[in-house]
Amino acid sequence: MTIRYLHNDPGAVPFLESRRAARPARVGAVAKFGLSHPPAEQIYPIGDPSFVFWQCRQAALLAIEAWELVSGPLRSWQSGSRLLILDPNRAVGLEANYDRASVSFNRWPVQGTTTFTGASTDAVAHEVGHAILDAVRPDLWNSLFPEVAAFHEGFADCVTLLVALLDKKVVDALFNGAPNPKNVLDAGNLASQVAESVASAFLLSFGAHHPNSRPRQLKNQLQWAIPTTLPANPTPTNLSGEPHSFGRVFTGCVYDTIDNIYQSRPQHTKRALTHAVTTAGALLAAAVKSAPEDIRFYRAVGRAMILADDDQNGGANHVAIRDAFAAHGIALGSTVMLAPTVALEGPPPPVRGAASRRLNPRTRRDLSVRVGSDGTTRMSIEPVQLGGRRVAKVKLRRKIPLVNVSGPLQGVMAHVNEELLLGAEQKYCVVLGELPIPATSDIEVSAFVRSLADSGALQHPADRSRKPTHVIRSRGGRKFLKRVRFSCVPAGYQ
């Protein structure tokens, strides 16, 4: 049967529409979506809830297919379950979110029309992007590093970009609208901005000062800065430390990587663009799986992309990646990531077999001293592949009391995850790259948590009306911070 499908967004000019068969349901041992009460497969008016059902389902399936094209099969979701609820039309509200149980989309009446967030391919792909990253790197869900929280948002927009640039109808429109095929990815094209209809609804409802009142620009010239040095509150035009705002820096890096690879091709054709998209996507997928979590996560992922390119493509795209990140103020220095810097007690860590999951006791004790552990730091180890080399990735999990906090945050503990790489130098175990600096991590975590409280992203005991991204939970007589969802609305602006 045939459905109506919008390839980008109902508010895009022009929006791209086609009549096509609905994507087949995913079968077998793969991640799937759960939907209930499907309407008949037929052509519905744009804005009809039945149209939204099929539009949302189609976009969600295409998001998984785009990711699988560059990364391989997605076998399950974060929980290990094969099924994730997809709700195209959950409730009234100008919001879409992912909460580990579902990906859901709301509707919002304004000035006589209703905006369905589930009608935007961009918005749907973004939220499914959060779910994909959570399946691949569930350890990033609860991270309180500002840059990791922003990476989640930036990565979700990268999935939106993959969906757009792997869509034949979108690519045809890009080439038809460009005066020169070399410039198809210049700013202002159909793929370089997202969710125009949702932005329009925010503009009409809340005015031009709302941070969501303009579509996010994936092609941008934003410059990286330490998140805690940026303004806390986003506007439609400034760069702030708020995750949606700061996430645009990473998306810009990936967008420019695709463009740089495309520009390096001898001919500028649709096939060359697809090659650039799938090449960059595969490098991002490899990097996401292996990059160690630390406070400068954008740099870690960029370095891992270059190392993955060395392994997959003989370094053919090294310059394209380096220059893309440098254009946004991120100097990679990828060779530093695997350079030995500190010798540790104990033998080199095994990187294969059951022994690769156990950290040598002497190494554990030495690491504890070097990172200033008080004895409560938990450590785990696993092998990872970086640039054709297998190394050991050690995760340090610490509990820290938040500093300079007040109100409900007083007495709250935060979990801090930091990762480092271990390798072999002669017969010694060595740290590859930098050792974490606990004091710096603690300061950035406390600043990020304070921003959550200040912006309304943290559930307040006296205000249950908001849908927070984080809540305070009690366990064993102690209070801890926990993430409960990713939302498309910046904290405090629902």
C-alpha positions as CSV (number, residue, x, y, z in Angstrom):
1,M,0.0,0.0,0.0
2,T,1.1,3.6,-0.5
3,I,1.6,6.3,2.0
4,R,2.6,10.0,1.8
5,Y,6.1,10.7,3.0
6,L,7.9,14.1,3.6
7,H,11.6,13.7,3.1
8,N,12.7,16.6,5.2
9,D,10.2,18.8,7.2
10,P,6.7,20.2,6.6
11,G,8.1,23.7,7.2
12,A,11.0,23.4,4.8
13,V,11.0,25.5,1.6
14,P,10.5,23.5,-0.4
15,F,9.4,20.4,1.5
16,L,10.0,17.2,-0.5
17,E,7.1,14.8,-0.8
18,S,6.6,11.5,-2.4
19,R,4.0,8.7,-2.5
20,R,5.6,5.4,-1.7
21,A,5.2,2.1,0.0
22,A,5.7,2.0,3.8
23,R,9.0,0.5,4.9
24,P,8.7,-3.2,5.8
25,A,8.7,-4.0,9.5
26,R,12.1,-5.1,10.8
27,V,12.4,-8.8,11.4
28,G,14.9,-11.1,13.0
29,A,17.5,-10.5,15.7
30,V,17.6,-6.7,15.3
31,A,16.4,-3.7,17.1
32,K,12.8,-2.9,16.3
33,F,10.1,-0.3,17.1
34,G,6.8,-1.1,18.8
35,L,3.7,0.7,17.6
36,S,0.1,0.2,18.3
37,H,-3.2,0.7,16.4
38,P,-1.8,1.4,13.0
39,P,-4.3,3.2,10.6
40,A,-4.8,1.9,7.1
41,E,-1.9,2.5,4.7
42,Q,-3.2,5.2,2.5
43,I,-2.7,8.9,1.5
44,Y,-3.8,11.2,4.4
45,P,-3.8,15.0,4.5
46,I,-0.6,16.4,6.0
47,G,-1.4,17.2,9.6
48,D,-3.8,14.3,9.9
49,P,-2.8,12.1,12.9
50,S,-2.9,9.0,10.6
51,F,-0.4,10.8,8.3
52,V,1.8,11.5,11.3
53,F,1.7,7.8,12.3
54,W,3.1,6.6,8.9
55,Q,5.4,9.6,8.5
56,C,7.0,9.0,11.9
57,R,7.3,5.3,11.4
58,Q,8.9,5.8,8.0
59,A,11.4,8.3,9.3
60,A,12.3,6.2,12.4
61,L,13.0,3.2,10.2
62,L,15.1,5.2,7.8
63,A,17.2,6.6,10.7
64,I,18.1,3.0,11.7
65,E,18.8,2.0,8.1
66,A,21.1,5.0,7.6
67,W,23.0,4.1,10.7
68,E,23.3,0.5,9.8
69,L,24.6,1.4,6.4
70,V,27.7,3.0,8.0
71,S,27.9,0.9,11.2
72,G,26.5,-2.6,10.6
73,P,23.4,-4.2,12.1
74,L,21.8,-2.6,15.3
75,R,21.0,-5.8,17.2
76,S,19.2,-4.4,20.2
77,W,18.5,-1.2,22.2
78,Q,20.3,0.0,25.3
79,S,18.4,-2.4,27.6
80,G,19.2,-5.4,25.5
81,S,15.6,-5.5,24.4
82,R,14.8,-5.8,20.7
83,L,11.8,-3.5,21.1
84,L,11.6,0.3,21.7
85,I,8.2,2.0,21.8
86,L,7.6,4.5,19.1
87,D,4.8,7.0,19.9
88,P,4.1,9.3,17.0
89,N,1.4,11.4,18.8
90,R,1.7,11.0,22.5
91,A,0.3,14.2,24.1
92,V,-0.2,17.9,23.8
93,G,3.1,19.8,24.1
94,L,5.9,21.2,21.9
95,E,8.3,18.4,22.6
96,A,9.9,15.1,21.5
97,N,12.0,12.9,23.7
98,Y,13.8,9.6,24.3
99,D,13.6,8.1,27.7
100,R,15.1,4.6,27.2
101,A,11.6,3.1,27.2
102,S,10.3,5.0,24.2
103,V,10.8,7.6,21.5
104,S,7.8,9.9,21.6
105,F,6.5,12.9,19.8
106,N,3.9,15.5,20.8
107,R,1.5,17.9,19.1
108,W,1.1,21.6,19.6
109,P,-1.8,23.8,18.5
110,V,-0.9,27.3,17.6
111,Q,-2.7,30.0,15.6
112,G,-5.3,27.6,14.3
113,T,-2.9,24.8,13.1
114,T,-1.3,21.9,14.9
115,T,2.4,21.2,14.7
116,F,3.2,17.5,15.0
117,T,6.9,17.0,16.0
118,G,6.5,13.4,14.7
119,A,5.7,14.8,11.2
120,S,9.3,16.1,10.8
121,T,11.8,13.6,9.5
122,D,14.5,15.7,11.0
123,A,13.0,15.6,14.5
124,V,12.2,11.9,14.4
125,A,15.8,11.0,13.1
126,H,17.2,13.2,15.9
127,E,15.4,11.4,18.7
128,V,16.1,8.0,17.2
129,G,19.7,9.2,17.1
130,H,19.7,9.5,20.9
131,A,18.4,5.9,21.1
132,I,21.1,4.6,18.7
133,L,23.9,6.2,20.6
134,D,22.5,4.9,23.8
135,A,22.5,1.4,22.3
136,V,26.1,1.8,21.2
137,R,27.5,3.7,24.2
138,P,25.1,3.3,27.1
139,D,27.8,4.5,29.4
140,L,27.4,8.1,28.1
141,W,23.7,8.3,29.3
142,N,24.5,9.4,32.8
143,S,27.6,11.4,32.0
144,L,27.8,14.8,33.7
145,F,30.6,16.1,31.6
146,P,29.2,19.1,29.7
147,E,30.8,18.0,26.5
148,V,29.5,14.5,26.6
149,A,25.9,15.7,27.2
150,A,26.4,18.1,24.2
151,F,27.9,15.3,22.1
152,H,24.6,13.3,22.6
153,E,22.7,16.2,21.0
154,G,25.3,16.7,18.3
155,F,25.4,13.0,17.4
156,A,21.6,12.9,17.1
157,D,21.8,15.7,14.6
158,C,24.5,13.8,12.7
159,V,22.0,10.9,12.3
160,T,19.5,13.5,10.9
161,L,22.2,14.6,8.5
162,L,22.9,11.0,7.4
163,V,19.2,10.4,6.7
164,A,19.0,13.5,4.6
165,L,22.2,13.0,2.6
166,L,21.4,9.3,1.9
167,D,18.0,10.2,0.6
168,K,17.9,10.2,-3.2
169,K,15.2,12.8,-3.4
170,V,17.0,15.2,-1.1
171,V,20.3,14.7,-3.0
172,D,18.6,15.4,-6.3
173,A,17.2,18.6,-4.9
174,L,20.6,19.6,-3.6
175,F,22.2,19.2,-7.0
176,N,19.3,20.8,-8.8
177,G,19.4,23.9,-6.6
178,A,23.2,24.4,-6.6
179,P,24.8,26.6,-9.3
180,N,27.9,24.5,-9.1
181,P,27.9,20.8,-8.1
182,K,31.0,21.5,-6.1
183,N,29.0,23.7,-3.8
184,V,26.0,21.5,-3.0
185,L,26.9,21.4,0.8
186,D,27.2,25.2,1.1
187,A,25.2,26.8,3.9
188,G,21.4,27.3,3.4
189,N,20.7,24.0,1.6
190,L,17.9,21.6,2.5
191,A,20.2,19.3,4.5
192,S,22.0,22.0,6.5
193,Q,19.1,23.0,8.7
194,V,16.7,20.9,10.7
195,A,13.1,20.8,11.9
196,E,11.8,24.1,10.3
197,S,8.2,23.4,11.3
198,V,9.1,22.9,15.0
199,A,11.1,26.1,15.0
200,S,8.2,28.0,13.5
201,A,5.9,26.7,16.2
202,F,8.3,27.9,18.9
203,L,8.6,31.3,17.2
204,L,4.8,31.7,17.0
205,S,4.2,30.5,20.6
206,F,7.1,32.0,22.5
207,G,8.7,34.7,20.3
208,A,12.0,35.3,18.6
209,H,14.1,35.1,21.8
210,H,13.3,31.4,22.4
211,P,16.4,29.3,21.6
212,N,14.3,26.9,19.5
213,S,12.7,29.7,17.4
214,R,15.2,29.2,14.5
215,P,16.2,25.9,12.9
216,R,19.5,24.5,14.0
217,Q,22.2,25.0,11.4
218,L,24.3,22.0,10.8
219,K,26.6,23.9,8.5
220,N,28.1,26.5,10.8
221,Q,31.2,28.3,11.8
222,L,30.8,27.9,15.6
223,Q,34.1,27.8,17.5
224,W,34.7,25.4,20.4
225,A,35.4,26.8,23.8
226,I,35.6,25.2,27.3
227,P,31.8,24.8,28.0
228,T,32.1,26.4,31.5
229,T,33.4,29.6,29.9
230,L,30.3,30.0,27.7
231,P,27.0,31.7,28.6
232,A,24.7,29.3,30.5
233,N,21.5,30.4,28.7
234,P,21.1,29.8,24.9
235,T,19.6,32.2,22.5
236,P,18.7,31.6,18.8
237,T,22.1,32.9,17.7
238,N,24.7,32.6,20.5
239,L,26.8,29.6,21.4
240,S,26.2,28.6,25.0
241,G,27.1,25.7,27.3
242,E,23.6,24.3,27.1
243,P,23.9,20.9,25.4
244,H,21.6,21.6,22.3
245,S,23.5,24.8,21.7
246,F,27.0,23.4,22.2
247,G,26.2,20.2,20.4
248,R,26.1,22.2,17.1
249,V,29.9,22.5,17.3
250,F,30.4,18.8,16.9
251,T,27.7,18.5,14.2
252,G,29.6,21.3,12.3
253,C,32.8,19.2,12.5
254,V,31.1,16.2,11.0
255,Y,29.3,18.2,8.4
256,D,32.6,19.8,7.3
257,T,34.3,16.4,7.3
258,I,31.7,15.2,4.8
259,D,32.2,18.3,2.7
260,N,36.0,18.1,2.8
261,I,35.9,14.4,1.7
262,Y,33.5,15.4,-1.1
263,Q,35.7,18.3,-2.2
264,S,38.7,16.0,-2.3
265,R,37.1,13.7,-4.9
266,P,38.2,14.2,-8.6
267,Q,34.6,14.6,-9.7
268,H,31.7,16.3,-7.8
269,T,28.8,13.9,-8.5
270,K,25.9,12.4,-6.6
271,R,28.0,9.2,-6.3
272,A,30.9,11.2,-4.9
273,L,28.7,12.8,-2.3
274,T,27.3,9.4,-1.2
275,H,30.9,8.1,-0.9
276,A,31.8,11.1,1.3
277,V,28.7,10.6,3.5
278,T,29.2,6.8,4.0
279,T,33.0,7.3,4.5
280,A,32.5,9.9,7.2
281,G,29.6,8.0,8.7
282,A,31.7,4.8,9.0
283,L,34.5,6.7,10.7
284,L,32.1,8.4,13.1
285,A,30.6,5.0,13.9
286,A,34.0,3.5,14.6
287,A,35.1,6.4,16.7
288,V,31.9,6.5,18.8
289,K,32.5,2.9,19.8
290,S,36.1,3.3,20.9
291,A,36.7,6.9,22.0
292,P,37.5,7.2,25.7
293,E,35.1,9.3,27.7
294,D,36.7,12.4,29.1
295,I,36.0,16.1,29.6
296,R,37.3,16.9,26.0
297,F,35.1,14.3,24.3
298,Y,34.9,16.1,21.0
299,R,38.6,15.9,20.6
300,A,38.7,12.2,21.7
301,V,36.1,11.3,19.0
302,G,37.9,13.4,16.3
303,R,41.2,11.7,17.1
304,A,39.5,8.3,17.0
305,M,38.0,9.1,13.6
306,I,41.5,9.8,12.2
307,L,42.8,6.5,13.8
308,A,39.8,4.7,12.3
309,D,40.6,6.2,8.9
310,D,44.3,5.0,9.2
311,D,42.9,1.5,9.7
312,Q,40.1,1.6,7.2
313,N,41.4,3.8,4.4
314,G,45.1,4.1,4.9
315,G,44.8,7.6,6.2
316,A,43.2,8.9,2.9
317,N,40.9,11.3,4.8
318,H,43.3,12.4,7.6
319,V,43.5,16.0,6.3
320,A,39.8,16.2,5.7
321,I,39.0,15.3,9.3
322,R,41.8,17.3,10.8
323,D,40.8,20.4,8.9
324,A,37.1,20.0,9.7
325,F,37.7,20.0,13.4
326,A,40.3,22.7,13.2
327,A,37.8,24.9,11.5
328,H,35.7,24.8,14.7
329,G,38.7,25.4,17.0
330,I,39.5,21.8,17.9
331,A,43.1,20.8,17.3
332,L,43.2,17.0,17.2
333,G,46.9,15.9,17.3
334,S,45.7,12.3,16.7
335,T,49.1,10.7,17.3
336,V,49.0,11.9,20.9
337,M,46.1,9.6,21.6
338,L,48.3,6.5,21.4
339,A,51.6,8.0,22.6
340,P,53.0,6.5,25.8
341,T,53.2,9.1,28.5
342,V,53.3,7.4,31.9
343,A,54.8,4.0,33.0
344,L,52.8,2.1,35.5
345,E,53.4,-0.9,37.8
346,G,52.4,-4.2,36.5
347,P,52.8,-6.1,33.2
348,P,51.3,-4.8,29.9
349,P,47.6,-5.4,29.8
350,P,46.4,-8.4,27.7
351,V,44.0,-7.3,24.9
352,R,42.5,-10.6,24.0
353,G,40.7,-13.4,25.9
354,A,39.2,-13.4,29.3
355,A,42.2,-11.8,30.9
356,S,41.6,-8.6,29.0
357,R,38.7,-7.9,31.3
358,R,40.8,-8.0,34.4
359,L,43.0,-5.2,35.6
360,N,46.3,-6.2,37.2
361,P,46.2,-5.5,41.0
362,R,49.6,-3.7,40.8
363,T,48.4,-1.5,38.0
364,R,45.2,-0.8,39.8
365,R,47.0,0.3,42.9
366,D,49.4,2.5,40.9
367,L,46.6,4.1,39.0
368,S,44.7,4.8,42.2
369,V,47.7,6.8,43.5
370,R,48.2,8.7,40.3
371,V,44.6,9.9,40.0
372,G,44.3,10.7,43.7
373,S,41.8,8.1,44.5
374,D,40.5,7.8,48.1
375,G,40.0,4.1,47.7
376,T,36.4,4.3,46.5
377,T,37.2,4.6,42.8
378,R,35.9,1.6,40.8
379,M,37.9,0.5,37.9
380,S,37.0,-1.8,34.9
381,I,38.9,-2.6,31.8
382,E,38.0,-3.8,28.3
383,P,39.9,-4.0,25.0
384,V,39.2,-1.6,22.1
385,Q,40.4,-1.2,18.6
386,L,42.0,2.1,17.6
387,G,43.8,2.7,14.3
388,G,44.3,-1.0,13.7
389,R,45.8,-1.5,17.2
390,R,44.1,-3.2,20.2
391,V,44.6,-1.4,23.4
392,A,43.0,-1.5,26.9
393,K,40.5,1.1,27.9
394,V,40.2,1.6,31.7
395,K,37.1,3.2,33.1
396,L,37.4,5.0,36.4
397,R,34.1,5.6,38.2
398,R,34.2,8.0,41.1
399,K,31.7,9.5,43.5
400,I,32.2,13.2,44.2
401,P,30.2,15.6,46.4
402,L,29.0,18.6,44.3
403,V,30.6,21.9,45.2
404,N,29.0,25.4,45.4
405,V,25.5,24.1,45.2
406,S,22.4,25.0,47.2
407,G,18.8,24.0,47.7
408,P,17.9,20.4,46.7
409,L,21.4,19.8,45.4
410,Q,23.0,20.1,48.9
411,G,24.3,16.7,49.9
412,V,23.9,15.2,46.4
413,M,26.7,13.0,45.1
414,A,27.6,12.8,41.4
415,H,29.1,9.9,39.6
416,V,32.0,10.8,37.4
417,N,33.2,8.5,34.7
418,E,36.6,9.0,33.1
419,E,38.4,6.7,30.7
420,L,42.1,6.3,29.8
421,L,44.0,4.0,27.5
422,L,46.7,1.5,28.5
423,G,49.2,-0.2,26.2
424,A,52.7,-1.8,26.2
425,E,56.1,-0.2,26.0
426,Q,58.8,-2.8,26.0
427,K,57.8,-4.9,29.0
428,Y,56.0,-2.1,30.8
429,C,52.3,-1.1,31.2
430,V,52.0,2.5,30.0
431,V,49.3,5.1,29.9
432,L,48.6,6.2,26.3
433,G,47.6,9.8,25.9
434,E,46.7,11.9,28.9
435,L,45.9,10.9,32.5
436,P,42.7,12.4,33.7
437,I,42.9,15.4,36.1
438,P,40.3,14.7,38.8
439,A,40.1,18.2,40.1
440,T,39.3,19.6,36.6
441,S,36.7,17.0,36.0
442,D,35.0,17.7,39.4
443,I,34.8,21.4,38.7
444,E,33.2,20.9,35.3
445,V,30.7,18.4,36.6
446,S,29.7,20.7,39.5
447,A,29.3,23.6,37.0
448,F,27.1,21.5,34.7
449,V,24.9,20.3,37.5
450,R,24.4,23.8,38.7
451,S,23.4,24.8,35.2
452,L,20.8,22.0,35.2
453,A,19.3,23.3,38.4
454,D,19.4,27.0,37.2
455,S,17.8,26.2,33.9
456,G,15.0,24.0,35.2
457,A,16.3,20.7,33.8
458,L,16.5,19.2,37.3
459,Q,13.3,18.1,38.9
460,H,12.5,20.3,41.9
461,P,10.5,18.6,44.7
462,A,8.1,21.6,44.8
463,D,7.5,21.7,41.0
464,R,6.3,18.5,39.3
465,S,4.9,20.4,36.2
466,R,8.2,20.3,34.3
467,K,9.5,17.3,32.5
468,P,13.1,17.3,33.7
469,T,16.1,15.6,32.0
470,H,17.6,14.8,35.4
471,V,16.2,13.8,38.8
472,I,17.6,13.3,42.3
473,R,17.3,9.7,43.6
474,S,18.1,8.3,47.1
475,R,20.0,5.0,47.6
476,G,21.6,3.7,50.8
477,G,21.0,7.0,52.6
478,R,22.7,9.0,49.9
479,K,21.3,11.2,47.2
480,F,22.5,10.9,43.6
481,L,21.7,12.6,40.3
482,K,20.3,10.5,37.5
483,R,19.3,11.2,33.9
484,V,15.7,10.2,32.9
485,R,15.4,11.5,29.3
486,F,16.8,13.5,26.4
487,S,14.4,16.2,25.3
488,C,14.4,18.3,22.1
489,V,13.6,21.4,24.2
490,P,16.5,23.1,26.0
491,A,16.2,22.8,29.7
492,G,13.8,25.2,31.3
493,Y,12.1,26.1,28.0
494,Q,9.2,23.6,27.8
